[in-house]
Amino acid sequence: MTQGVGFDDLNCVKSSYGKLFIVSTPIGNLSDITFRAVETLKNVDIIACEDTRNTKILCEKYDILTPLISYHKFSESQKTTVLMDRLKAGESAALVSDAGTPLISDPGVKLVEEARLAGIDVVPVVGASAILALLASIPRGDESFKFIGFLPRIAKQIENLLKSNRAENLIFYESPNRLLETLSIISNMQNGRKMAIGRELTKKFEEIKVDTVENLLEYYNTHVLKGEIACMLYALEENNEDETFILEKIELLKGLKLSDRDIAGVINSLYNLPRNKIKEILLNKKVTS
């Protein structure tokens, strides 16, 4: 199929190897696909996809007849070998995920690494992304953000992540089954922290909410959660709320007869708050007492 494809991206005459196309697909609304993506999927020799059943729906809508091969996290190693053999034989291949842009918390890293090492061209065909859709739809005072994929599954690991990233806008994916637990963990650690949640993005029941974690927890406790979820946890700013929070913890630890040094160490360790600020508040508390 590669011979006589008729558009520049698939002109493999320059090399004996084929090309690997990383193709973005819709994240919900099937109309959110580029002309170039459809053309690419129609003209490659094979499409590697997470779930052939999902990709088949897209292919049927756009009359894409290209053969499909499953490529997911459980078959990544085996199917990478299969695809590399075909690419080296001069065939072209497209990699797609179930939704959005491949390799962003989806399989494909191994294939791209091996293709590049072998000198095979890897061509991005850009399009939809849940993370970018959320970022474009919410207020942000700071342009910077840190993408962490999916949160860890262990509560302690989430807590450590929160402690070490207080000053970062954190972008991540979450599942409907885990969202309430995640909100509860954040609320218990960082009361009042602001968060944006995008659910069912680009679909009929799309919902984007921006509020404190506590209010979001209350809201989603009474609403059915479905669909993929993209989140941004806003950076915590150093302000009077932090001071009030520290004072509360100081009072609690004072009851345990701890020294000021120990109190500063405990609060710093648990909440990743600056030792200097804790010591300053302790000193001011002594002066005003």
C-alpha positions as CSV (number, residue, x, y, z in Angstrom):
1,M,0.0,0.0,0.0
2,T,3.0,2.3,0.6
3,Q,3.7,2.4,-3.2
4,G,1.9,5.3,-4.9
5,V,0.4,6.7,-1.8
6,G,0.4,10.2,-3.3
7,F,1.2,12.5,-0.4
8,D,4.6,13.8,0.9
9,D,4.5,12.3,4.4
10,L,4.3,8.7,3.0
11,N,6.9,9.1,0.3
12,C,9.1,6.3,1.5
13,V,11.1,6.2,-1.7
14,K,13.8,8.2,0.1
15,S,14.5,5.3,2.4
16,S,14.2,1.5,2.3
17,Y,12.5,1.8,5.7
18,G,8.9,2.8,6.2
19,K,7.7,5.6,8.5
20,L,6.0,5.5,11.8
21,F,3.2,8.0,12.3
22,I,2.0,9.0,15.8
23,V,-1.6,10.0,15.1
24,S,-3.8,11.9,17.5
25,T,-7.5,10.8,17.6
26,P,-10.6,12.3,19.1
27,I,-11.0,12.3,22.9
28,G,-14.7,12.0,22.7
29,N,-16.3,13.8,19.9
30,L,-15.5,11.9,16.7
31,S,-15.5,15.1,14.7
32,D,-12.4,16.3,16.5
33,I,-9.9,14.7,14.0
34,T,-7.8,16.4,11.4
35,F,-8.0,15.9,7.6
36,R,-4.3,14.9,7.8
37,A,-5.0,12.2,10.5
38,V,-7.7,10.6,8.4
39,E,-5.6,10.7,5.3
40,T,-2.7,9.1,7.1
41,L,-4.8,6.4,8.6
42,K,-6.2,5.5,5.2
43,N,-2.8,5.3,3.5
44,V,-0.5,3.5,6.0
45,D,-0.1,-0.2,5.7
46,I,-1.2,-1.0,9.3
47,I,-2.7,0.8,12.3
48,A,-1.5,-0.2,15.8
49,C,-4.1,0.6,18.4
50,E,-4.8,0.1,22.1
51,D,-8.2,-1.5,21.5
52,T,-9.2,-2.6,18.0
53,R,-12.9,-2.3,19.0
54,N,-12.6,1.4,19.8
55,T,-10.5,2.2,16.8
56,K,-12.8,0.3,14.5
57,I,-15.6,2.8,15.4
58,L,-13.5,5.7,14.2
59,C,-12.4,3.8,11.1
60,E,-16.0,3.0,10.1
61,K,-17.0,6.6,10.5
62,Y,-14.3,7.8,8.1
63,D,-14.2,4.8,5.7
64,I,-10.7,3.8,6.8
65,L,-10.1,0.2,5.6
66,T,-6.5,-0.2,6.9
67,P,-5.8,-3.4,8.9
68,L,-5.7,-3.0,12.6
69,I,-3.3,-4.6,15.1
70,S,-3.7,-4.4,18.9
71,Y,-0.9,-2.6,20.7
72,H,-1.4,-2.2,24.5
73,K,0.7,-2.3,27.6
74,F,0.4,-6.1,27.9
75,S,1.5,-6.7,24.3
76,E,3.9,-3.8,23.9
77,S,7.1,-5.8,23.8
78,Q,5.9,-8.5,21.4
79,K,4.0,-6.1,19.1
80,T,7.0,-3.7,19.0
81,T,9.0,-6.5,17.4
82,V,6.3,-7.2,14.9
83,L,5.9,-3.6,13.9
84,M,9.6,-3.0,13.7
85,D,10.0,-5.9,11.3
86,R,7.3,-4.4,9.1
87,L,8.8,-0.9,9.2
88,K,12.2,-2.2,8.3
89,A,10.6,-4.1,5.4
90,G,9.5,-0.7,4.0
91,E,5.9,-0.7,5.2
92,S,4.4,2.4,7.0
93,A,2.5,2.2,10.3
94,A,0.4,4.5,12.4
95,L,0.2,4.3,16.2
96,V,-3.0,5.5,17.8
97,S,-4.4,5.3,21.4
98,D,-8.0,4.9,22.4
99,A,-8.4,8.7,22.7
100,G,-6.1,11.7,22.3
101,T,-2.4,11.7,21.6
102,P,-0.4,8.5,21.9
103,L,2.5,8.1,24.4
104,I,0.9,10.6,26.8
105,S,0.1,8.1,29.6
106,D,-0.5,5.6,26.8
107,P,1.7,2.8,25.3
108,G,4.2,3.5,22.5
109,V,7.4,4.7,24.2
110,K,9.2,1.5,23.4
111,L,8.2,1.5,19.8
112,V,9.2,5.1,19.3
113,E,12.6,4.5,21.0
114,E,13.4,1.5,18.9
115,A,12.2,3.2,15.7
116,R,14.5,6.2,16.3
117,L,17.4,3.9,17.2
118,A,17.0,2.1,13.9
119,G,16.9,5.3,11.9
120,I,13.2,5.1,11.1
121,D,11.4,8.4,10.7
122,V,8.8,9.1,13.5
123,V,6.2,11.6,12.3
124,P,3.8,13.3,14.7
125,V,0.2,13.9,13.3
126,V,-1.1,16.3,15.9
127,G,-4.6,16.6,17.3
128,A,-6.8,16.3,20.3
129,S,-5.5,16.1,23.9
130,A,-7.6,16.1,27.1
131,I,-4.9,17.9,29.0
132,L,-4.6,20.7,26.5
133,A,-8.4,21.0,26.3
134,L,-8.6,21.5,30.1
135,L,-5.7,24.0,30.2
136,A,-7.3,26.0,27.4
137,S,-10.6,26.2,29.4
138,I,-9.6,27.3,32.9
139,P,-8.1,30.4,34.4
140,R,-4.3,30.2,35.2
141,G,-2.3,32.9,36.7
142,D,0.9,31.0,36.1
143,E,1.6,29.5,32.6
144,S,3.9,26.8,34.0
145,F,2.7,23.4,35.0
146,K,4.0,19.9,35.7
147,F,2.4,16.9,34.0
148,I,2.6,13.7,36.1
149,G,0.3,11.3,34.2
150,F,-1.8,9.2,36.5
151,L,-1.3,9.7,40.3
152,P,0.2,6.8,42.3
153,R,-2.2,4.3,43.6
154,I,-0.8,4.3,47.2
155,A,-2.1,7.1,49.5
156,K,1.3,7.7,51.1
157,Q,2.9,8.2,47.6
158,I,0.2,10.7,46.7
159,E,0.9,12.6,50.0
160,N,4.7,12.7,49.3
161,L,3.9,14.0,45.8
162,L,1.7,16.7,47.2
163,K,4.3,17.7,49.8
164,S,7.1,18.1,47.3
165,N,5.0,20.0,44.7
166,R,3.2,22.6,46.8
167,A,4.4,25.4,44.5
168,E,3.5,23.6,41.2
169,N,0.4,23.5,39.1
170,L,0.0,19.8,38.8
171,I,-1.7,18.3,35.8
172,F,-2.8,14.7,35.9
173,Y,-5.4,12.1,34.8
174,E,-7.7,10.4,37.3
175,S,-10.3,7.6,37.0
176,P,-13.9,8.0,38.1
177,N,-13.4,5.2,40.6
178,R,-10.5,6.9,42.4
179,L,-11.5,10.6,42.2
180,L,-13.3,10.8,45.5
181,E,-10.4,9.1,47.4
182,T,-7.9,11.5,45.7
183,L,-9.9,14.6,46.6
184,S,-10.2,13.3,50.2
185,I,-6.4,12.8,50.4
186,I,-5.7,16.3,49.0
187,S,-8.3,17.9,51.3
188,N,-6.9,16.3,54.4
189,M,-3.4,17.5,53.6
190,Q,-3.8,20.9,51.9
191,N,-7.1,22.4,53.0
192,G,-8.4,25.1,50.6
193,R,-6.2,24.2,47.7
194,K,-7.8,25.0,44.4
195,M,-8.4,22.5,41.6
196,A,-9.9,22.2,38.1
197,I,-11.6,19.0,37.0
198,G,-12.6,18.3,33.4
199,R,-14.9,15.4,32.8
200,E,-16.3,13.9,29.5
201,L,-14.4,16.6,27.6
202,T,-15.8,17.3,24.1
203,K,-18.7,15.0,24.7
204,K,-22.4,15.7,25.2
205,F,-22.2,15.9,29.0
206,E,-18.9,17.7,29.2
207,E,-18.3,19.3,32.6
208,I,-15.5,21.6,33.7
209,K,-15.4,22.7,37.4
210,V,-13.0,25.0,39.2
211,D,-13.3,25.2,43.0
212,T,-11.6,24.3,46.2
213,V,-10.9,20.7,46.7
214,E,-13.4,20.6,49.7
215,N,-16.2,22.0,47.5
216,L,-15.4,19.6,44.7
217,L,-15.4,16.7,47.1
218,E,-18.8,17.7,48.4
219,Y,-20.1,18.1,44.8
220,Y,-18.9,14.8,43.5
221,N,-20.2,12.9,46.5
222,T,-23.7,13.6,45.2
223,H,-23.1,13.3,41.5
224,V,-22.5,10.3,39.3
225,L,-18.9,10.0,38.0
226,K,-18.4,8.7,34.5
227,G,-15.8,9.1,31.8
228,E,-12.2,10.0,31.7
229,I,-11.1,12.8,33.9
230,A,-8.3,15.4,33.5
231,C,-7.3,17.5,36.5
232,M,-5.2,20.5,37.4
233,L,-4.3,21.1,41.1
234,Y,-3.4,24.7,41.4
235,A,-0.1,25.7,43.1
236,L,-0.4,26.6,46.8
237,E,0.6,30.2,47.4
238,E,2.4,31.3,50.5
239,N,-0.3,33.4,52.3
240,N,-2.1,34.0,55.6
241,E,-4.0,30.7,55.1
242,D,-0.6,28.9,55.4
243,E,0.1,30.9,58.6
244,T,-3.3,29.9,60.1
245,F,-2.7,26.3,59.1
246,I,0.8,26.3,60.8
247,L,-0.6,27.9,63.9
248,E,-3.2,25.2,64.2
249,K,-0.5,22.5,63.9
250,I,1.8,24.3,66.4
251,E,-1.0,24.3,69.0
252,L,-1.6,20.6,68.4
253,L,2.1,19.7,68.8
254,K,2.5,22.0,71.8
255,G,0.1,19.8,73.6
256,L,2.5,16.9,73.0
257,K,5.2,18.8,75.0
258,L,7.5,19.0,71.9
259,S,10.3,21.6,71.7
260,D,10.1,24.4,69.1
261,R,12.9,22.8,67.1
262,D,11.0,19.4,67.1
263,I,7.7,21.2,66.2
264,A,9.4,22.9,63.2
265,G,10.9,19.6,62.1
266,V,7.6,17.7,62.3
267,I,5.6,20.3,60.4
268,N,8.3,20.6,57.7
269,S,8.4,16.8,57.3
270,L,4.7,16.3,57.1
271,Y,3.6,19.3,55.0
272,N,6.8,20.4,53.3
273,L,6.4,24.0,54.7
274,P,9.6,26.1,54.9
275,R,11.4,25.7,58.2
276,N,12.2,29.4,58.3
277,K,8.6,30.4,58.1
278,I,7.6,27.9,60.8
279,K,10.3,29.2,63.1
280,E,9.3,32.8,62.4
281,I,5.7,32.0,63.4
282,L,6.9,30.2,66.5
283,L,9.0,33.3,67.5
284,N,6.1,35.7,66.9
285,K,3.8,33.5,68.9
286,K,6.3,33.7,71.9
287,V,6.5,37.5,71.5
288,T,2.7,38.0,71.4
289,S,1.9,35.4,74.2
